[in-house]
């Protein structure tokens, strides 16, 4: 009898001991699970700081955007956003009034295409206007409206010039009557299979000072300490021609803005026959449309007639943007004729 009682007590004690051990193991298991969960949350927080986190769904959503539509930049900064990042970084500067094609939207930025770039570029939705707009300087006009088929490579608005940096935004502008003369020339060039390539038009006086201080030769850069040049008042254009069939620029005597005597029309004897022929053809058309030349630069054409002048030192940030439909009403002389 005593033996059975002892066995029962031992069994109860063993069961209690096993229960205590099981409870301890289960508690340790739960603790390990909790520690793993906390560690995972901290890891996710660190990753979120590095690559960005989705916006909380409770925040008010932006208005739906129309895909594949057109906007115009009101600021000069274009941004690039890296995949997985919540932050857009400045990528490049673009001219105010640049037309962008929107393909998507992300965190308040429009995802846009710009020129032939295949990169993902974006612009703050607060820094664009819906539709197509052009700048409208006093007594002047935005050449992108007047000559939409021209090629624009504004060298002084880039780092590809003797200063090594951009001197002003790449907004091609001319005094209105001068732009009308250039449009007439462009139409004649087009009939013969050529397209105008624009290198410089209106040039603010601040840029002229900087260029003159480097070149220090009024044969090539007019002395701004003495007077305004025709570029400063929007009545001069530096240009070349492109063969529309090949897309290649015609062979000219020197690269654009070669500020030495090799670019002078007095040096034509040293030019090749093709170079002389191309310069002569371009000059004949431009002179027929009212422009005159200067001896020191084969690329320079100016309107020397009396008339209106643009402000010599425009504030680009204050230039008004006018919608394309209104622009057509203001400047009916530049209205495109649908073919």
C-alpha positions as CSV (number, residue, x, y, z in Angstrom):
1,X,0.0,0.0,0.0
2,X,2.8,2.4,1.0
3,X,4.6,1.5,-2.3
4,X,1.6,2.5,-4.4
5,X,1.2,5.8,-2.5
6,X,4.9,6.5,-3.0
7,X,4.6,5.8,-6.8
8,X,1.6,8.1,-7.1
9,X,3.5,10.9,-5.3
10,X,6.5,10.5,-7.6
11,X,4.3,10.5,-10.7
12,X,2.6,13.7,-9.5
13,X,6.0,15.3,-8.7
14,X,7.4,14.3,-12.1
15,X,4.3,15.7,-13.9
16,X,4.7,19.0,-12.1
17,X,8.4,19.1,-12.9
18,X,7.7,18.5,-16.6
19,X,5.0,21.1,-16.6
20,X,7.4,23.7,-15.1
21,X,10.0,22.8,-17.7
22,X,7.5,23.0,-20.6
23,X,6.2,26.4,-19.4
24,X,9.8,27.7,-19.2
25,X,10.6,26.5,-22.7
26,X,7.4,28.0,-24.1
27,X,8.1,31.3,-22.4
28,X,11.6,31.3,-23.9
29,X,10.2,30.5,-27.3
30,X,7.8,33.5,-27.0
31,X,10.6,35.7,-26.0
32,X,12.7,34.7,-29.0
33,X,9.8,35.4,-31.3
34,X,9.3,38.9,-29.8
35,X,13.0,39.7,-30.1
36,X,12.9,38.6,-33.7
37,X,9.9,40.7,-34.4
38,X,11.5,43.8,-32.9
39,X,14.8,43.2,-34.8
40,X,12.8,42.9,-38.0
41,X,11.0,46.2,-37.4
42,X,14.3,47.9,-36.7
43,X,15.8,46.5,-39.9
44,X,12.8,47.7,-41.9
45,X,13.1,51.2,-40.3
46,X,16.8,51.4,-41.3
47,X,15.9,50.2,-44.9
48,X,13.1,52.7,-45.0
49,X,15.5,55.6,-44.2
50,X,17.8,54.4,-47.0
51,X,15.3,53.7,-49.8
52,X,12.3,55.7,-48.7
53,X,8.9,54.5,-47.5
54,X,5.5,54.7,-49.2
55,X,3.4,57.6,-48.2
56,X,0.8,56.7,-45.5
57,X,-2.5,55.8,-47.1
58,X,-4.3,58.0,-44.6
59,X,-2.8,61.2,-46.1
60,X,-4.9,63.2,-48.6
61,X,-4.2,62.0,-52.1
62,X,-3.3,64.4,-54.9
63,X,-5.8,65.1,-57.6
64,X,-5.7,62.4,-60.4
65,X,-3.3,63.3,-63.2
66,X,-3.9,62.9,-66.9
67,X,-1.4,60.5,-68.4
68,X,0.5,61.6,-71.5
69,X,-0.3,65.2,-71.4
70,X,1.8,68.4,-71.8
71,X,3.0,70.8,-69.2
72,X,5.3,73.9,-69.3
73,X,8.0,74.5,-66.7
74,X,7.7,77.8,-64.7
75,X,11.1,77.1,-62.9
76,X,14.5,76.2,-64.3
77,X,15.3,73.1,-62.3
78,X,14.6,69.6,-63.5
79,X,15.0,66.7,-61.1
80,X,15.9,63.0,-61.3
81,X,14.5,60.5,-58.9
82,X,16.3,57.2,-58.4
83,X,14.2,54.0,-58.2
84,X,13.4,53.1,-54.6
85,X,14.1,56.6,-53.4
86,X,11.6,59.0,-51.9
87,X,13.7,62.0,-52.6
88,X,14.3,63.8,-55.9
89,X,17.6,65.4,-56.5
90,X,18.5,68.3,-58.8
91,X,19.6,66.9,-62.1
92,X,19.9,69.8,-64.6
93,X,18.6,73.2,-65.4
94,X,16.1,73.8,-68.2
95,X,14.8,77.0,-69.7
96,X,11.7,78.5,-68.2
97,X,8.9,77.8,-70.6
98,X,10.3,74.3,-71.5
99,X,7.5,72.0,-72.7
100,X,7.6,68.6,-71.1
101,X,5.6,65.4,-71.8
102,X,4.1,63.8,-68.7
103,X,3.9,60.1,-68.6
104,X,3.3,59.4,-64.9
105,X,3.2,60.9,-61.4
106,X,5.1,60.1,-58.2
107,X,4.9,61.7,-54.8
108,X,3.9,65.2,-56.1
109,X,6.3,65.0,-59.0
110,X,5.4,64.7,-62.7
111,X,7.5,62.0,-64.4
112,X,8.4,63.6,-67.7
113,X,10.3,63.0,-70.9
114,X,12.7,65.8,-72.0
115,X,14.1,65.9,-75.5
116,X,15.6,62.5,-76.4
117,X,16.5,61.5,-72.9
118,X,15.4,58.0,-71.8
119,X,16.0,58.8,-68.1
120,X,13.3,59.1,-65.5
121,X,13.1,62.8,-65.0
122,X,10.6,64.7,-62.8
123,X,9.4,68.1,-62.0
124,X,7.4,69.4,-59.0
125,X,3.8,69.8,-59.9
126,X,3.8,73.2,-58.3
127,X,6.5,74.3,-60.8
128,X,4.6,73.7,-64.0
129,X,1.6,75.0,-65.9
130,X,-0.8,72.7,-67.6
131,X,-0.5,73.1,-71.4
132,X,2.0,75.0,-73.6
133,X,3.2,78.4,-72.6
134,X,5.8,80.8,-74.0
135,X,7.8,83.7,-72.4
136,X,6.8,87.2,-73.5
137,X,9.5,89.8,-73.0
138,X,8.6,93.5,-73.7
139,X,9.1,94.3,-77.4
140,X,10.2,90.7,-78.0
141,X,9.0,87.2,-78.7
142,X,9.9,83.6,-77.8
143,X,11.6,82.1,-80.8
144,X,10.4,78.6,-79.8
145,X,7.0,79.8,-80.9
146,X,8.2,81.6,-84.0
147,X,10.5,78.8,-85.3
148,X,9.4,75.5,-83.7
149,X,11.3,73.5,-86.3
150,X,14.7,75.3,-85.7
151,X,17.5,73.6,-83.8
152,X,18.6,75.5,-80.7
153,X,22.1,75.1,-79.2
154,X,22.5,78.1,-77.0
155,X,26.2,78.0,-76.2
156,X,26.3,80.9,-73.8
157,X,23.5,79.3,-71.9
158,X,25.6,76.1,-71.3
159,X,29.1,75.4,-70.2
160,X,30.3,75.0,-73.8
161,X,31.8,78.5,-74.1
162,X,34.9,80.4,-73.1
163,X,33.7,81.1,-69.6
164,X,33.1,77.4,-68.8
165,X,29.6,78.0,-67.4
166,X,26.1,79.1,-68.4
167,X,25.7,82.9,-68.6
168,X,21.9,82.9,-68.7
169,X,18.9,80.6,-69.2
170,X,18.6,79.0,-72.6
171,X,15.5,81.0,-73.7
172,X,15.9,82.1,-77.3
173,X,14.3,85.5,-77.8
174,X,14.4,88.2,-80.4
175,X,12.8,91.7,-80.9
176,X,9.5,91.1,-82.7
177,X,10.3,92.7,-86.0
178,X,13.7,90.9,-86.1
179,X,12.0,87.6,-85.4
180,X,9.6,88.2,-88.3
181,X,12.7,88.8,-90.6
182,X,14.2,85.5,-89.3
183,X,11.0,83.6,-89.9
184,X,11.0,84.9,-93.5
185,X,14.5,83.7,-94.0
186,X,13.7,80.3,-92.3
187,X,10.9,79.7,-94.8
188,X,13.2,80.4,-97.7
189,X,15.9,78.1,-96.3
190,X,13.2,75.4,-95.8
191,X,12.2,75.6,-99.4
192,X,15.8,74.8,-100.4
193,X,16.0,71.9,-97.9
194,X,17.7,73.6,-94.9
195,X,16.9,74.3,-91.3
196,X,18.2,77.2,-89.1
197,X,20.4,76.3,-86.2
198,X,20.4,79.0,-83.5
199,X,23.4,79.5,-81.3
200,X,22.7,82.9,-79.7
201,X,19.9,85.5,-79.9
202,X,19.1,88.0,-77.1
203,X,22.1,88.2,-74.8
204,X,21.8,90.1,-71.5
205,X,24.3,92.8,-70.8
206,X,25.5,90.9,-67.7
207,X,26.7,88.1,-70.0
208,X,28.3,90.7,-72.3
209,X,30.4,92.1,-69.5
210,X,31.7,88.7,-68.6
211,X,32.5,87.7,-72.2
212,X,34.2,91.0,-72.9
213,X,36.4,90.8,-69.8
214,X,37.8,87.5,-71.2
215,X,38.1,88.3,-74.9
216,X,38.9,92.0,-74.5
217,X,38.6,92.6,-78.3
218,X,35.7,94.6,-79.6
219,X,36.0,93.0,-83.0
220,X,34.4,89.9,-81.6
221,X,32.6,91.0,-78.4
222,X,31.2,94.5,-78.4
223,X,32.4,96.6,-75.5
224,X,29.5,96.8,-73.0
225,X,31.2,99.6,-71.1
226,X,30.7,101.8,-74.2
227,X,27.3,100.8,-75.5
228,X,24.8,98.0,-76.0
229,X,25.4,95.6,-78.8
230,X,22.6,94.3,-81.1
231,X,22.5,91.1,-79.1
232,X,21.6,93.1,-75.9
233,X,18.5,94.6,-77.5
234,X,17.4,91.4,-79.2
235,X,18.3,92.4,-82.8
236,X,21.1,89.9,-83.6
237,X,21.3,86.2,-84.2
238,X,24.3,83.8,-84.3
239,X,23.4,80.9,-86.6
240,X,24.3,78.2,-89.0
241,X,22.3,75.9,-91.3
242,X,21.4,72.2,-91.1
243,X,20.8,70.0,-94.2
244,X,17.3,68.8,-93.5
245,X,17.8,65.6,-95.5
246,X,20.9,64.4,-93.5
247,X,20.4,66.3,-90.2
248,X,24.0,67.4,-90.4
249,X,25.2,71.0,-90.0
250,X,26.7,72.5,-93.2
251,X,30.5,72.9,-93.3
252,X,31.4,76.3,-92.1
253,X,34.8,78.1,-91.9
254,X,35.2,77.6,-88.1
255,X,33.4,76.3,-85.1
256,X,30.8,78.7,-83.7
257,X,32.2,81.6,-81.6
258,X,35.8,81.2,-82.7
259,X,37.0,84.6,-81.6
260,X,39.9,85.1,-83.9
261,X,40.6,86.2,-87.5
262,X,40.0,82.8,-89.0
263,X,36.2,83.5,-88.6
264,X,36.5,86.8,-90.4
265,X,34.9,87.4,-93.8
266,X,38.1,89.1,-94.8
267,X,39.7,85.7,-94.4
268,X,37.5,84.0,-97.0
269,X,40.5,83.2,-99.2
270,X,41.7,80.7,-96.6
271,X,38.3,79.0,-96.5
272,X,37.5,76.0,-98.6
273,X,35.3,76.3,-101.6
274,X,32.5,74.5,-99.8
275,X,32.8,76.8,-96.8
276,X,32.7,79.9,-98.9
277,X,29.7,78.5,-100.8
278,X,27.8,77.8,-97.6
279,X,28.5,81.1,-96.0
280,X,27.6,83.0,-99.2
281,X,24.3,81.2,-99.6
282,X,23.3,81.8,-96.0
283,X,24.4,85.5,-96.3
284,X,22.4,86.0,-99.5
285,X,19.2,84.8,-98.0
286,X,19.6,86.7,-94.7
287,X,20.5,89.9,-96.5
288,X,17.5,89.5,-98.8
289,X,15.3,89.3,-95.6
290,X,16.7,92.6,-94.3
291,X,19.7,91.5,-92.2
292,X,23.2,92.8,-92.4
293,X,26.5,91.2,-91.5
294,X,29.7,92.2,-89.7
295,X,33.1,91.5,-91.1
296,X,34.6,89.7,-88.2
297,X,32.1,86.8,-87.7
298,X,30.6,84.7,-90.5
299,X,27.7,83.5,-88.1
300,X,26.5,87.0,-87.0
301,X,23.4,88.7,-88.6
302,X,21.7,91.8,-87.2
303,X,18.8,94.1,-87.8
304,X,20.2,97.6,-88.1
305,X,16.9,99.3,-89.0
306,X,15.3,101.7,-86.5
307,X,12.6,100.2,-84.4
308,X,11.9,98.7,-81.0
309,X,14.5,97.3,-78.6
310,X,14.4,94.8,-75.8
311,X,15.6,95.6,-72.3
312,X,19.4,95.1,-72.3
313,X,19.4,93.3,-69.0
314,X,16.2,91.3,-68.5
315,X,15.3,89.5,-65.3
316,X,14.6,86.0,-66.6
317,X,12.7,85.0,-63.5
318,X,10.2,87.9,-64.0
319,X,9.4,87.0,-67.6
320,X,5.6,86.3,-67.9
321,X,4.4,83.0,-69.3
322,X,1.6,83.3,-71.8
323,X,-0.5,80.3,-72.9
324,X,-0.1,79.2,-76.5
325,X,-3.7,80.0,-77.5
326,X,-3.2,83.6,-76.2
327,X,0.2,83.8,-77.8
328,X,-1.3,83.1,-81.2
329,X,-3.8,86.0,-80.7
330,X,-1.0,88.4,-79.6
331,X,1.3,87.4,-82.5
332,X,-0.9,86.5,-85.5
333,X,2.0,87.2,-87.9
334,X,3.7,84.1,-86.6
335,X,0.7,81.8,-86.8
336,X,1.5,78.4,-88.3
337,X,-0.5,77.5,-91.4
338,X,-1.8,73.9,-91.2
339,X,-0.7,71.9,-94.2
